[in-house]
Amino acid sequence: MFDFFISSANAYNQVGLFLGAACCLGIGGLLLGNALYWRLHSHRTSGTIIGVIAGNGTYAPVYRYTTPEGESHEARSNVSSSGTGGNETGRVVPLMIAAHNPSSARAANSYWLEIIGLVFVMPGLVFGYVALTAYPVTPMTWIMGALMTLYLVERGRRTLIPKGQRLSIDEWKRQHGTGASIDLAQVKRIEDIIAAAPQLATRAQPQQARKSAPVIGLFAIILAALGVWQGLRLAHLEAAGVRAPGQVVRLHEEWSSGSSGSSHYNYYPIVRFRTAENETIEFKDSIGSNPPGYRSGDKVTVLYLADTPRGNAMIDRGLLWNWAMPGGIFVAALVLAGIFFTVLRGGTARTATA
């Protein structure tokens, strides 16, 4: 019964990792594919910002550019943001014009979609690798996968819009302005929008940005420093370490409390191995899980430093999985750094225009 529970829990975690990998890779692939399509198939030109179209608290820049035939044309950016910085009227921007829609454009010097796509792809690769290497593929994996698929299909069927209520393609294009000319009556200068906003809100936004930016930047620095420390430690272990066969002798339980108030046990493998000097060493691996990823008697490969085998030994899970933790910390630091510069830039731009 215990083996059935462990195999079911491992299969559940494995399928969950596969689904997480599929979601991350799907979203990241769509973003990167869309960005690549634009850069390969769009027409390059430069345009001048003539205003923005506001909606739901975001602003989409509207550009005026000249076609190769010498005609003046307007195009709306298909990327909008809540910040007002960078949308100054009269600013000249390098553009990518959609190949099949001259009224849709994108700034050629913006790489945010590519960055966001990579942020999704990297954890997707890690999730997929962990699912394939940390857990064995068993019949229970296929059973759990089928059950989860049926559940997701049923939940998705309930959330689908009934056929009679779905928008037609022409109506969707009309509402989103796809393929239609820009209604210049909706275009407003960003300076006029800022001037019409309440003065208190105009002052509060840069103040809030200045208050939140240092906190975000501090967390980014802390994560980057932690990632560097773990990366250097692991790099030294990979370069100078010795590998030896080992065996899980037991599991160590540790009580863990989550931030949401939930508590549970984590199970850490206790591994025994022999060094090149025939010294028997036991150590607790630094990575625990619930349900346990190992059982007593499992064979593993140990990576350790010959000079200090007791303090630096770890289970060797392969190059990619070994670097998953410092890599994940670096990704989190990059995301926070991007948020920091975005907030700082928005706060600076609002202060300059106030």
C-alpha positions in Angstrom: 0.0 0.0 0.0 2.9 2.4 0.8 4.5 1.7 -2.6 1.2 2.4 -4.3 0.9 5.7 -2.5 4.4 6.7 -3.3 4.1 5.7 -7.0 0.8 7.6 -7.2 2.2 10.7 -5.6 5.3 10.6 -7.8 3.2 10.1 -10.9 1.0 13.1 -9.8 4.1 15.3 -9.4 5.6 14.1 -12.6 2.4 14.8 -14.7 2.1 18.1 -12.9 5.6 19.0 -13.9 4.9 17.9 -17.5 1.8 20.1 -17.6 3.8 23.0 -16.1 6.4 22.5 -18.7 3.8 22.4 -21.5 2.2 25.6 -20.3 5.5 27.5 -19.9 6.9 26.2 -23.2 3.6 26.9 -25.0 3.3 30.5 -23.7 7.0 31.2 -24.2 7.0 29.5 -27.7 4.0 31.6 -28.8 5.7 34.8 -27.6 9.0 34.0 -29.2 7.4 32.7 -32.4 5.3 35.8 -32.7 8.3 38.1 -32.1 10.3 36.1 -34.7 7.5 36.3 -37.2 7.3 40.1 -36.8 11.1 40.5 -37.2 11.3 38.3 -40.3 8.1 39.4 -42.2 7.4 42.9 -41.1 8.2 46.1 -43.1 10.9 48.3 -41.5 10.4 52.0 -41.4 10.4 54.9 -38.9 7.4 56.7 -37.6 6.4 59.6 -35.4 4.2 59.3 -32.4 1.1 61.4 -32.9 -0.7 60.3 -29.8 -2.1 57.3 -27.9 -5.3 55.4 -27.6 -6.3 54.9 -24.0 -8.2 51.9 -22.8 -8.5 50.0 -19.5 -5.8 52.0 -17.9 -3.2 51.3 -20.7 -1.9 53.4 -23.6 -1.3 52.2 -27.1 0.9 54.6 -29.2 -0.3 55.6 -32.6 2.4 56.3 -35.2 2.4 58.2 -38.5 4.8 56.9 -41.1 5.5 57.2 -44.8 5.0 54.1 -47.1 7.6 53.3 -49.8 5.1 54.8 -52.3 5.4 58.1 -50.5 1.9 58.0 -48.8 1.3 59.0 -45.2 -0.3 56.3 -43.1 -1.2 55.8 -39.4 -0.7 52.6 -37.4 -1.5 51.6 -33.9 0.9 49.7 -31.7 -0.3 46.2 -30.9 1.5 46.4 -27.6 0.2 48.8 -24.9 1.4 49.6 -21.4 0.2 51.4 -18.3 3.2 53.7 -18.3 3.3 57.1 -20.0 7.0 57.3 -20.5 8.3 56.9 -24.1 5.0 58.0 -25.6 5.8 61.7 -26.0 4.2 63.3 -29.0 6.6 63.9 -31.9 9.1 61.2 -30.8 10.6 59.3 -33.8 10.5 55.5 -33.3 11.9 52.7 -35.6 8.9 50.6 -36.5 7.9 47.2 -37.8 4.7 47.3 -39.8 2.7 44.2 -40.1 3.0 42.6 -43.5 -0.7 42.1 -44.0 -2.1 45.0 -41.9 -0.5 48.5 -42.5 -2.5 49.8 -39.5 -0.7 47.5 -37.0 2.8 48.3 -35.9 5.4 47.4 -33.2 8.5 49.3 -32.0 11.5 47.7 -33.5 13.8 48.6 -30.6 11.7 46.8 -28.0 12.6 43.3 -26.9 10.2 42.9 -24.0 8.3 40.1 -25.7 11.4 38.1 -26.4 12.6 38.6 -22.8 9.2 37.5 -21.4 9.2 34.5 -23.8 12.6 33.4 -22.5 11.5 33.8 -18.9 8.7 31.3 -19.7 10.8 28.9 -21.7 13.6 28.5 -19.2 11.5 27.2 -16.3 9.6 25.1 -18.9 12.8 23.3 -19.9 13.7 22.8 -16.2 10.2 21.4 -15.4 10.4 19.0 -18.3 13.9 17.9 -17.5 13.0 17.3 -13.8 9.9 15.4 -14.8 12.0 13.0 -17.0 15.0 12.6 -14.7 13.7 12.9 -11.1 10.8 10.4 -11.6 10.6 7.2 -13.6 8.0 6.9 -16.3 5.7 4.1 -15.1 2.2 2.8 -16.0 0.9 5.0 -13.1 2.3 8.0 -15.0 0.1 7.3 -18.0 -2.9 6.6 -15.8 -2.4 9.8 -13.9 -1.9 11.7 -17.1 -5.1 10.4 -18.6 -7.1 11.3 -15.5 -5.6 14.8 -15.4 -6.3 15.2 -19.2 -9.9 14.2 -18.7 -10.2 16.6 -15.8 -8.7 19.5 -17.8 -10.9 18.7 -20.8 -14.0 18.8 -18.6 -13.1 22.0 -16.9 -12.2 23.6 -20.3 -15.6 22.5 -21.8 -17.4 24.3 -19.0 -15.5 27.5 -19.5 -16.0 27.6 -23.3 -18.2 30.4 -24.6 -21.4 28.9 -26.1 -21.4 28.8 -29.9 -24.3 31.3 -30.2 -22.5 33.9 -28.0 -19.1 33.7 -29.8 -17.9 36.7 -31.8 -17.5 36.3 -35.5 -14.1 36.9 -37.0 -15.3 40.2 -38.6 -16.8 41.4 -35.3 -13.6 40.5 -33.4 -11.5 42.4 -36.0 -13.9 45.4 -35.7 -13.6 45.5 -31.9 -9.8 45.1 -31.9 -9.3 47.4 -34.8 -7.5 44.7 -36.9 -7.4 45.5 -40.6 -9.3 48.8 -40.1 -7.9 52.3 -40.4 -7.2 54.3 -37.2 -10.0 56.4 -35.8 -8.1 59.6 -35.2 -10.9 60.9 -33.0 -9.7 58.4 -30.4 -6.1 59.5 -30.6 -5.0 61.9 -27.8 -1.7 63.5 -27.0 -0.2 61.9 -24.0 0.7 65.4 -22.7 -3.0 66.3 -22.7 -3.9 63.1 -20.8 -1.3 63.8 -18.2 -2.4 67.4 -17.9 -6.1 66.4 -17.5 -5.2 63.9 -14.7 -5.7 65.0 -11.1 -2.5 66.7 -9.8 -2.5 64.5 -6.7 -2.4 61.3 -8.7 0.3 62.7 -10.9 2.4 63.4 -7.9 1.6 60.2 -6.1 2.7 57.9 -9.0 6.4 58.9 -9.1 6.5 58.9 -5.3 5.1 55.4 -5.2 7.5 54.3 -7.9 10.5 55.8 -6.0 9.3 54.0 -2.8 8.9 50.6 -4.4 11.9 50.7 -6.8 14.6 50.4 -4.0 12.8 47.4 -2.4 12.6 45.6 -5.7 16.2 46.5 -6.5 17.4 45.2 -3.1 15.6 41.9 -3.6 17.1 41.6 -7.1 20.6 42.2 -5.7 20.1 39.7 -2.9 18.9 37.0 -5.4 21.7 37.8 -7.8 24.3 37.5 -4.9 22.8 34.2 -3.8 22.8 32.9 -7.3 26.5 33.9 -7.7 27.4 32.2 -4.5 25.6 29.0 -5.3 26.9 29.1 -8.9 30.5 29.5 -7.8 30.2 26.8 -5.2 28.6 24.4 -7.8 31.2 25.3 -10.5 34.0 24.5 -8.1 32.3 21.2 -7.2 31.8 20.3 -10.9 35.4 21.2 -11.8 37.3 19.7 -8.9 34.8 17.2 -7.5 35.0 13.4 -7.5 32.1 11.1 -8.3 31.3 7.9 -6.5 28.5 5.4 -6.3 26.2 5.8 -3.3 23.0 4.5 -1.8 20.1 6.0 0.0 20.0 4.4 3.5 17.0 6.3 5.0 14.9 9.4 4.8 15.1 12.3 7.1 11.8 14.1 7.9 11.7 17.9 8.6 8.7 19.9 9.4 8.1 22.8 7.1 5.7 25.7 7.4 4.5 27.5 4.3 3.8 31.2 3.9 0.1 30.5 3.5 -0.1 28.9 6.9 0.0 25.3 5.6 2.5 22.9 7.1 3.9 19.6 5.9 7.0 17.3 6.1 9.8 17.3 3.7 11.8 14.2 3.1 15.6 14.5 2.7 17.6 11.4 1.5 20.4 10.3 3.7 23.1 8.9 1.4 26.1 6.6 2.2 29.1 6.3 0.0 32.8 5.4 0.1 35.5 7.9 -0.8 38.6 7.0 -2.9 40.5 6.6 0.5 37.8 3.9 1.4 36.3 6.2 4.1 32.6 5.6 4.6 30.6 8.9 4.6 26.9 9.6 5.3 25.3 13.0 4.5 21.9 14.6 4.1 21.2 15.9 0.7 20.2 19.6 0.6 17.1 19.0 -1.6 14.0 17.5 0.1 10.5 16.9 -1.3 7.0 15.8 -0.3 6.3 13.1 -1.4 9.9 11.8 -1.2 11.8 11.6 -4.4 13.9 8.7 -3.2 13.4 5.5 -1.2 15.7 3.6 1.0 18.0 1.4 -1.1 18.0 3.6 -4.2 21.3 3.8 -6.0 22.6 7.3 -6.7 25.8 9.0 -7.9 27.5 11.3 -5.3 29.6 14.3 -6.2 32.0 15.5 -3.5 35.3 17.3 -2.9 38.1 14.9 -2.0 39.5 17.3 0.7 36.2 17.9 2.5 33.9 15.0 1.6 31.6 15.5 4.6 30.8 19.1 4.1 30.4 19.3 0.3 28.8 16.1 -0.9 25.6 16.1 -2.9 23.6 13.8 -5.1 24.7 14.2 -8.7 21.4 14.6 -10.7 23.0 15.6 -14.0 24.4 18.9 -15.3 21.1 20.6 -16.0 19.3 19.6 -12.8 22.4 20.4 -10.7 22.2 24.0 -12.1 18.4 24.3 -11.9 18.4 26.0 -8.5 21.1 28.7 -9.2 19.6 29.1 -12.7 16.2 29.6 -11.3 17.5 32.2 -8.8 19.2 34.0 -11.6 16.0 34.0 -13.6 14.1 35.4 -10.7 16.8 38.1 -10.2 16.6 39.1 -13.9 12.8 39.3 -13.7 13.0 41.6 -10.6 15.7 43.6 -12.3 13.5 44.1 -15.3 10.6 45.2 -13.0 13.0 47.5 -11.2 14.1 49.3 -14.3 10.6 49.5 -15.6 9.2 51.0 -12.4 12.2 53.4 -12.2 11.9 54.5 -15.8 8.1 55.1 -15.4 8.6 57.0 -12.2 11.3 59.2 -13.8 9.3 59.9 -16.8 6.2 60.9 -14.7 8.4 63.1 -12.6 9.8 64.9 -15.7 6.4 65.5 -17.1 4.8 66.7 -13.9 
